Amino acid sequence: MHYRFVEVEGGEDDLERVANEWRAKGYELFQAVYKTTYRWVLVFKRADQA
């Protein structure tokens, strides 16, 4: 599987914006990992892979 790891700093709107940007590139959100307040790592995988 092909994964992308993206660090995001911000609130819920920022997480949604980044998720939408990667969805448009053919990825789907696989997991969100909380690091600290307002810091996340989003894990995306190719949408066409199981």
Gaussian input, Z-matrix of N, CA and C with variables (Angstrom, degrees):
# hf/3-21g

backbone

0 1
 N
 C     1     B1
 C     2     B2     1     A1
 N     3     B3     2     A2     1     D1
 C     4     B4     3     A3     2     D2
 C     5     B5     4     A4     3     D3
 N     6     B6     5     A5     4     D4
 C     7     B7     6     A6     5     D5
 C     8     B8     7     A7     6     D6
 N     9     B9     8     A8     7     D7
 C    10    B10     9     A9     8     D8
 C    11    B11    10    A10     9     D9
 N    12    B12    11    A11    10    D10
 C    13    B13    12    A12    11    D11
 C    14    B14    13    A13    12    D12
 N    15    B15    14    A14    13    D13
 C    16    B16    15    A15    14    D14
 C    17    B17    16    A16    15    D15
 N    18    B18    17    A17    16    D16
 C    19    B19    18    A18    17    D17
 C    20    B20    19    A19    18    D18
 N    21    B21    20    A20    19    D19
 C    22    B22    21    A21    20    D20
 C    23    B23    22    A22    21    D21
 N    24    B24    23    A23    22    D22
 C    25    B25    24    A24    23    D23
 C    26    B26    25    A25    24    D24
 N    27    B27    26    A26    25    D25
 C    28    B28    27    A27    26    D26
 C    29    B29    28    A28    27    D27
 N    30    B30    29    A29    28    D28
 C    31    B31    30    A30    29    D29
 C    32    B32    31    A31    30    D30
 N    33    B33    32    A32    31    D31
 C    34    B34    33    A33    32    D32
 C    35    B35    34    A34    33    D33
 N    36    B36    35    A35    34    D34
 C    37    B37    36    A36    35    D35
 C    38    B38    37    A37    36    D36
 N    39    B39    38    A38    37    D37
 C    40    B40    39    A39    38    D38
 C    41    B41    40    A40    39    D39
 N    42    B42    41    A41    40    D40
 C    43    B43    42    A42    41    D41
 C    44    B44    43    A43    42    D42
 N    45    B45    44    A44    43    D43
 C    46    B46    45    A45    44    D44
 C    47    B47    46    A46    45    D45
 N    48    B48    47    A47    46    D46
 C    49    B49    48    A48    47    D47
 C    50    B50    49    A49    48    D48
 N    51    B51    50    A50    49    D49
 C    52    B52    51    A51    50    D50
 C    53    B53    52    A52    51    D51
 N    54    B54    53    A53    52    D52
 C    55    B55    54    A54    53    D53
 C    56    B56    55    A55    54    D54
 N    57    B57    56    A56    55    D55
 C    58    B58    57    A57    56    D56
 C    59    B59    58    A58    57    D57
 N    60    B60    59    A59    58    D58
 C    61    B61    60    A60    59    D59
 C    62    B62    61    A61    60    D60
 N    63    B63    62    A62    61    D61
 C    64    B64    63    A63    62    D62
 C    65    B65    64    A64    63    D63
 N    66    B66    65    A65    64    D64
 C    67    B67    66    A66    65    D65
 C    68    B68    67    A67    66    D66
 N    69    B69    68    A68    67    D67
 C    70    B70    69    A69    68    D68
 C    71    B71    70    A70    69    D69
 N    72    B72    71    A71    70    D70
 C    73    B73    72    A72    71    D71
 C    74    B74    73    A73    72    D72
 N    75    B75    74    A74    73    D73
 C    76    B76    75    A75    74    D74
 C    77    B77    76    A76    75    D75
 N    78    B78    77    A77    76    D76
 C    79    B79    78    A78    77    D77
 C    80    B80    79    A79    78    D78
 N    81    B81    80    A80    79    D79
 C    82    B82    81    A81    80    D80
 C    83    B83    82    A82    81    D81
 N    84    B84    83    A83    82    D82
 C    85    B85    84    A84    83    D83
 C    86    B86    85    A85    84    D84
 N    87    B87    86    A86    85    D85
 C    88    B88    87    A87    86    D86
 C    89    B89    88    A88    87    D87
 N    90    B90    89    A89    88    D88
 C    91    B91    90    A90    89    D89
 C    92    B92    91    A91    90    D90
 N    93    B93    92    A92    91    D91
 C    94    B94    93    A93    92    D92
 C    95    B95    94    A94    93    D93
 N    96    B96    95    A95    94    D94
 C    97    B97    96    A96    95    D95
 C    98    B98    97    A97    96    D96
 N    99    B99    98    A98    97    D97
 C   100   B100    99    A99    98    D98
 C   101   B101   100   A100    99    D99
 N   102   B102   101   A101   100   D100
 C   103   B103   102   A102   101   D101
 C   104   B104   103   A103   102   D102
 N   105   B105   104   A104   103   D103
 C   106   B106   105   A105   104   D104
 C   107   B107   106   A106   105   D105
 N   108   B108   107   A107   106   D106
 C   109   B109   108   A108   107   D107
 C   110   B110   109   A109   108   D108
 N   111   B111   110   A110   109   D109
 C   112   B112   111   A111   110   D110
 C   113   B113   112   A112   111   D111
 N   114   B114   113   A113   112   D112
 C   115   B115   114   A114   113   D113
 C   116   B116   115   A115   114   D114
 N   117   B117   116   A116   115   D115
 C   118   B118   117   A117   116   D116
 C   119   B119   118   A118   117   D117
 N   120   B120   119   A119   118   D118
 C   121   B121   120   A120   119   D119
 C   122   B122   121   A121   120   D120
 N   123   B123   122   A122   121   D121
 C   124   B124   123   A123   122   D122
 C   125   B125   124   A124   123   D123
 N   126   B126   125   A125   124   D124
 C   127   B127   126   A126   125   D125
 C   128   B128   127   A127   126   D126
 N   129   B129   128   A128   127   D127
 C   130   B130   129   A129   128   D128
 C   131   B131   130   A130   129   D129
 N   132   B132   131   A131   130   D130
 C   133   B133   132   A132   131   D131
 C   134   B134   133   A133   132   D132
 N   135   B135   134   A134   133   D133
 C   136   B136   135   A135   134   D134
 C   137   B137   136   A136   135   D135
 N   138   B138   137   A137   136   D136
 C   139   B139   138   A138   137   D137
 C   140   B140   139   A139   138   D138
 N   141   B141   140   A140   139   D139
 C   142   B142   141   A141   140   D140
 C   143   B143   142   A142   141   D141
 N   144   B144   143   A143   142   D142
 C   145   B145   144   A144   143   D143
 C   146   B146   145   A145   144   D144
 N   147   B147   146   A146   145   D145
 C   148   B148   147   A147   146   D146
 C   149   B149   148   A148   147   D147

   B1=1.4490
   B2=1.5181
   B3=1.2773
   B4=1.4551
   B5=1.5271
   B6=1.3211
   B7=1.4629
   B8=1.5175
   B9=1.3239
   B10=1.4661
   B11=1.5206
   B12=1.3258
   B13=1.4585
   B14=1.5245
   B15=1.3313
   B16=1.4591
   B17=1.5221
   B18=1.3272
   B19=1.4645
   B20=1.5206
   B21=1.3282
   B22=1.4660
   B23=1.5224
   B24=1.3163
   B25=1.4561
   B26=1.5202
   B27=1.3203
   B28=1.4571
   B29=1.5114
   B30=1.2995
   B31=1.4597
   B32=1.5218
   B33=1.3253
   B34=1.4595
   B35=1.5271
   B36=1.3135
   B37=1.4667
   B38=1.5206
   B39=1.3280
   B40=1.4636
   B41=1.5250
   B42=1.3332
   B43=1.4641
   B44=1.5253
   B45=1.3182
   B46=1.4633
   B47=1.5311
   B48=1.3281
   B49=1.4688
   B50=1.5307
   B51=1.3289
   B52=1.4658
   B53=1.5257
   B54=1.3309
   B55=1.4652
   B56=1.5227
   B57=1.3164
   B58=1.4672
   B59=1.5242
   B60=1.3367
   B61=1.4653
   B62=1.5277
   B63=1.3356
   B64=1.4618
   B65=1.5238
   B66=1.3368
   B67=1.4676
   B68=1.5301
   B69=1.3165
   B70=1.4616
   B71=1.5322
   B72=1.3309
   B73=1.4651
   B74=1.5275
   B75=1.3518
   B76=1.4577
   B77=1.5155
   B78=1.3262
   B79=1.4590
   B80=1.5240
   B81=1.3326
   B82=1.4537
   B83=1.5184
   B84=1.3243
   B85=1.4566
   B86=1.5141
   B87=1.3182
   B88=1.4526
   B89=1.5235
   B90=1.3538
   B91=1.4531
   B92=1.5208
   B93=1.3390
   B94=1.4616
   B95=1.5203
   B96=1.3328
   B97=1.4589
   B98=1.5246
   B99=1.3217
   B100=1.4623
   B101=1.5274
   B102=1.3341
   B103=1.4710
   B104=1.5173
   B105=1.3135
   B106=1.4645
   B107=1.5194
   B108=1.3093
   B109=1.4587
   B110=1.5271
   B111=1.3093
   B112=1.4656
   B113=1.5269
   B114=1.3263
   B115=1.4678
   B116=1.5215
   B117=1.3098
   B118=1.4531
   B119=1.5119
   B120=1.3274
   B121=1.4531
   B122=1.5248
   B123=1.3185
   B124=1.4544
   B125=1.5155
   B126=1.3076
   B127=1.4560
   B128=1.5169
   B129=1.3204
   B130=1.4649
   B131=1.5188
   B132=1.3289
   B133=1.4622
   B134=1.5123
   B135=1.3231
   B136=1.4571
   B137=1.5208
   B138=1.3063
   B139=1.4565
   B140=1.5250
   B141=1.3215
   B142=1.4649
   B143=1.5203
   B144=1.3405
   B145=1.4651
   B146=1.5132
   B147=1.2959
   B148=1.4780
   B149=1.5020
   A1=109.93
   A2=114.96
   A3=122.03
   A4=108.61
   A5=116.74
   A6=122.21
   A7=110.89
   A8=115.35
   A9=123.20
   A10=107.62
   A11=116.29
   A12=122.31
   A13=107.67
   A14=116.04
   A15=120.92
   A16=108.80
   A17=117.18
   A18=120.98
   A19=108.60
   A20=115.02
   A21=121.09
   A22=108.19
   A23=115.42
   A24=120.75
   A25=106.98
   A26=116.34
   A27=120.49
   A28=111.25
   A29=114.96
   A30=121.34
   A31=112.80
   A32=114.37
   A33=121.30
   A34=112.30
   A35=117.71
   A36=120.96
   A37=111.37
   A38=116.83
   A39=120.72
   A40=111.02
   A41=116.87
   A42=120.47
   A43=110.32
   A44=116.94
   A45=121.76
   A46=110.96
   A47=116.92
   A48=120.90
   A49=110.80
   A50=116.17
   A51=120.25
   A52=110.48
   A53=117.43
   A54=120.65
   A55=110.49
   A56=117.91
   A57=121.15
   A58=111.85
   A59=117.22
   A60=120.83
   A61=110.80
   A62=117.21
   A63=120.73
   A64=111.41
   A65=117.75
   A66=120.76
   A67=110.14
   A68=115.72
   A69=120.45
   A70=111.54
   A71=117.99
   A72=122.67
   A73=112.22
   A74=116.63
   A75=119.66
   A76=114.90
   A77=117.39
   A78=122.08
   A79=109.56
   A80=116.07
   A81=120.39
   A82=108.66
   A83=115.23
   A84=120.13
   A85=109.09
   A86=116.60
   A87=123.18
   A88=110.71
   A89=116.49
   A90=120.34
   A91=109.83
   A92=116.05
   A93=122.42
   A94=107.07
   A95=116.49
   A96=121.79
   A97=108.43
   A98=115.74
   A99=122.53
   A100=109.34
   A101=116.77
   A102=120.51
   A103=110.10
   A104=116.22
   A105=122.51
   A106=106.76
   A107=116.33
   A108=119.85
   A109=109.95
   A110=115.28
   A111=123.92
   A112=114.14
   A113=118.38
   A114=121.21
   A115=108.28
   A116=115.28
   A117=122.81
   A118=110.15
   A119=116.30
   A120=122.18
   A121=105.49
   A122=116.49
   A123=121.56
   A124=108.29
   A125=117.13
   A126=122.51
   A127=107.03
   A128=115.75
   A129=122.24
   A130=109.26
   A131=116.15
   A132=120.97
   A133=108.43
   A134=115.84
   A135=120.23
   A136=109.10
   A137=118.18
   A138=122.89
   A139=112.23
   A140=117.49
   A141=120.59
   A142=113.09
   A143=118.05
   A144=121.29
   A145=110.24
   A146=116.57
   A147=121.29
   A148=111.55
   D1=152.27
   D2=-178.20
   D3=-108.01
   D4=114.70
   D5=-177.91
   D6=-114.43
   D7=151.93
   D8=173.08
   D9=-126.71
   D10=136.81
   D11=178.09
   D12=-112.18
   D13=124.95
   D14=-176.04
   D15=-127.66
   D16=123.02
   D17=175.72
   D18=-85.23
   D19=134.25
   D20=-178.84
   D21=-128.20
   D22=134.26
   D23=175.49
   D24=-119.30
   D25=121.32
   D26=179.82
   D27=148.51
   D28=-169.22
   D29=-177.21
   D30=-92.55
   D31=-166.09
   D32=-176.45
   D33=-60.01
   D34=-37.89
   D35=178.76
   D36=-62.55
   D37=-38.38
   D38=178.76
   D39=-67.05
   D40=-40.16
   D41=177.62
   D42=-61.72
   D43=-44.62
   D44=-179.62
   D45=-64.70
   D46=-40.81
   D47=179.55
   D48=-61.99
   D49=-46.71
   D50=-179.89
   D51=-64.97
   D52=-42.27
   D53=178.47
   D54=-60.39
   D55=-41.44
   D56=178.85
   D57=-66.08
   D58=-38.67
   D59=178.14
   D60=-62.01
   D61=-43.69
   D62=-179.03
   D63=-73.67
   D64=-31.38
   D65=174.50
   D66=-60.74
   D67=-40.67
   D68=179.06
   D69=-65.55
   D70=-22.64
   D71=178.40
   D72=-89.19
   D73=1.36
   D74=177.65
   D75=96.56
   D76=17.34
   D77=178.91
   D78=-112.47
   D79=156.24
   D80=172.17
   D81=-123.31
   D82=150.13
   D83=-179.71
   D84=-68.95
   D85=124.05
   D86=-179.26
   D87=-98.82
   D88=-41.75
   D89=-177.93
   D90=-160.98
   D91=146.85
   D92=173.40
   D93=-116.79
   D94=126.05
   D95=-177.50
   D96=-113.68
   D97=120.17
   D98=178.97
   D99=-76.11
   D100=128.38
   D101=177.24
   D102=-103.99
   D103=-63.46
   D104=176.57
   D105=-145.54
   D106=-179.36
   D107=179.29
   D108=-53.51
   D109=122.40
   D110=178.42
   D111=65.08
   D112=19.74
   D113=175.82
   D114=-128.39
   D115=125.72
   D116=-176.52
   D117=-134.99
   D118=156.03
   D119=166.11
   D120=-116.39
   D121=121.59
   D122=177.52
   D123=-99.29
   D124=133.46
   D125=179.64
   D126=-109.84
   D127=122.17
   D128=179.93
   D129=-114.13
   D130=148.89
   D131=172.14
   D132=-127.08
   D133=157.32
   D134=178.41
   D135=-58.18
   D136=132.55
   D137=-175.90
   D138=-67.49
   D139=-24.62
   D140=-177.15
   D141=-88.21
   D142=5.55
   D143=-179.73
   D144=-112.92
   D145=146.72
   D146=-179.88
   D147=-80.10

